[in-house]
Amino acid sequence: MRCRTDTQIVSTTAARAYTFRMNRRVIVFGISVELLTSFLLNRLAPTDGVRVWYPSVWAYMGEHALIWGILIALLFAALRSRPGSEALTALVCLVSELVATLYVWFVIPGEGEVSRAWYTGKFSDYFATRLTVWCVLAASASLIYWIRYKRAVQRSQAPD
């Protein structure tokens, strides 16, 4: 039997306290989908739109990701008493994406201003485009997750 050191015990306890019982693999895929969605939207938008109002792709990605990250932390803190699962983690990622999109569009601009998050100036266009890109990336990430982790577990548990 291996004896654990105080450092290992403290780091394990801290890791458990800060994960809020989320599935770490799913949250990594969620973060990747979030960042890639913002990156692709910035690159796909016409040059006279979002790229004019944001000094760099990092500013655009960072604004949305910061709000998304804060929402993730708040939702996991609120759901700490529930047992963690892949589905709950994915649902929290989706809700955070939707709320962050609404926040970026409606709250960040000042009074009377139109959001600069999308070149057409219409929320429906921005929301539909962002959600479509997000869903395609999330479906791709889900497929990769299933192939990499679920099939590997099933293969290793196959009877001899």
N, C-alpha and C positions, 0 to 999 in steps of 0.2 A: 504494500500500500504506500502510495506516495504522499508525503506530507506537504501541504500547501503553505507558502510563506505568507506573512502579513500583507506584503505588497500584492500578491495574487488575490488574496481575499478582498482587499480594498478595491482593486481594479474590477474584479468580478461584480462586487456589490454596486459600484458606481455604474458599470455598464448596464446592469439590470435596472437601476433607478432611472437612467436617462433614456432608455429605449422605449419606455412607456408601453411595453409589451407589443411592439410592432414587429412585423416580419422584416428583418434587415434586408434580405434579398429583394423583397418587393419594394421597399422604400428606396433602395439604390436604383432599381428600374424606374420608379416614379420620378426620382430626381433627374435621371437621364432623359426621360420623356419630356419633363418640364423644360429643361435647358435646351434640348434639341428643338422643341416646338418654337420657343422664342427665337432661337437662332435661324431656323428655317423661315419663319415669318418675316424676320428682318431682311433676310436675303431674297425672299420671293416678292417682297413689296416693291412697287415702282420707286425709282430714285427720288421722285418729287414728294414722297409721302413720309413714312416713318423715319427714313434715314436722314431727312432734313432736320427733324425735331430732336433726334437723339444723337449725341456726339459720336457714339460708336455702337457697335453691336453689343458690347459688354454693358453699356448703360441700359439698353433696351432689355437685355436678358436679366440684368441685375435687378431692375425695378420690379419686374414680374416675379422673379425668383425670391426676392426678399419678402414680398407679401405672401407668396406661396409657403415659404419656410416658416414664417410666423404663424400662419394658419395651421400648418401641419403640427407644430409644437402645441398650439392651443387645443386642437382637436384631440391629439393623443393624450394630453394632460386631462382633458375632460372625460376621455374614454379609458382612463387608466384602470378602472375597476373591472372592465370587461376582459375576458380572455382574448389574447392576441390571435389573429388569424391572417391568412393571406388575403381573404376576401375583405375583411375589415380594413386592412392596410390599403388595399387598392381603392376601396370606397372613400377613404379619407383623402387619398391622393386626388381622386376625381372631384370631390367636393371642394377641396382646396383650389384646384384648377379653376373651377367655375366661379367661386367667390373671388379669387384673385383677378380673374378676367373682368368681372363686374366692377371690382374696386378700381382697377387701372383705368377703366373707361369712365366711370361715373364720379368717383371721388377725387382722384388726383387732379383733374383740371380745376382751375379756380371758378368762381361764380361767373356764369354767363359765357364761359369758354367752352369750346368744343374740344373733345379729346383729340389728341394728336397721335393716338395709338394706331390708327389705321388711315390710309390715304383717302378713302372715300368719305370719311367723316360720318359714316353710318354704323351704328352699333351692330345691327343685324349682319352686315357684311363682315365686320371684325369677328363677331362671335362665331358665325358659321365657318369662316376660314380657320380660325384658331381651333375650334372644336374638331373640325375635320382632320386637320394635321395632327392634333393630339390623339384622336381615335386611331388613326392609321399607325402612328408610332406606338401607342399603347397595345394595339393588336400585335404588332411586330415584337414588342418586348414580351408580351404574354406567350407568344409562340417560342421565343428564345428561352424564356423561363421554363416553360413546360419541357422542352427538349433537353435543356441542360440539367435541370434539377429533378423534375418529376420522373422522367424516363430513366434517369440514372439510378434513382431510388428503386423504381420498379424492377430494373434489371438486376440490381444487387440483391433483391429479395426474392428472386425467382427460385423455385424449388429445384433441387439437384436432380 
